[in-house]
Amino acid sequence: MGEIVTPMEIKAALILKGIKMVEVAEKCNVKPTTVSQVIAGRSKSARIQITIAKIIEKEVGEIWPKS
C-alpha cells in the first residue's frame, strides 16, 4: 500500500486492523467526532494522528503529508 491520503483509505486501514474510530477516541480520550474530524483533515491533533499511524503501522507523514 502506498501513501494513505484520503479519509476513506484511513478508515479502511483502521477497519483492516480491526479498530473502530470509537476505539481510537477512547485511546486518545477524545470524542469520536474529534477523531473523524482529524481523519477528514478538518482538524489537527498530533496525538490522534500518531495513534492512528501506530495502529495502521505507517508514518504520520505517509498518512497526512505536510502535517
Residue pairs with C-beta under 8 A, 6 or more apart in sequence:
1 13
3 62
3 63
3 65
4 10
4 13
4 56
4 58
4 62
4 63
5 63
5 64
5 65
7 39
7 40
7 41
10 39
10 52
10 56
10 63
11 21
11 39
13 56
13 58
14 20
14 21
14 24
14 52
14 55
14 56
16 56
17 55
17 56
19 55
21 32
21 35
21 36
21 39
22 32
24 32
24 35
24 48
24 51
24 52
24 55
25 31
25 32
25 34
25 35
27 51
28 34
28 35
28 45
28 47
28 48
28 51
30 45
30 48
34 43
34 45
34 48
35 48
35 52
37 43
38 44
38 45
38 48
38 49
38 52
39 52
41 64
44 67
46 60
46 67
49 60
49 63
49 64
49 67
50 60
52 63
53 59
53 60
53 62
53 63
56 63
60 67
61 67
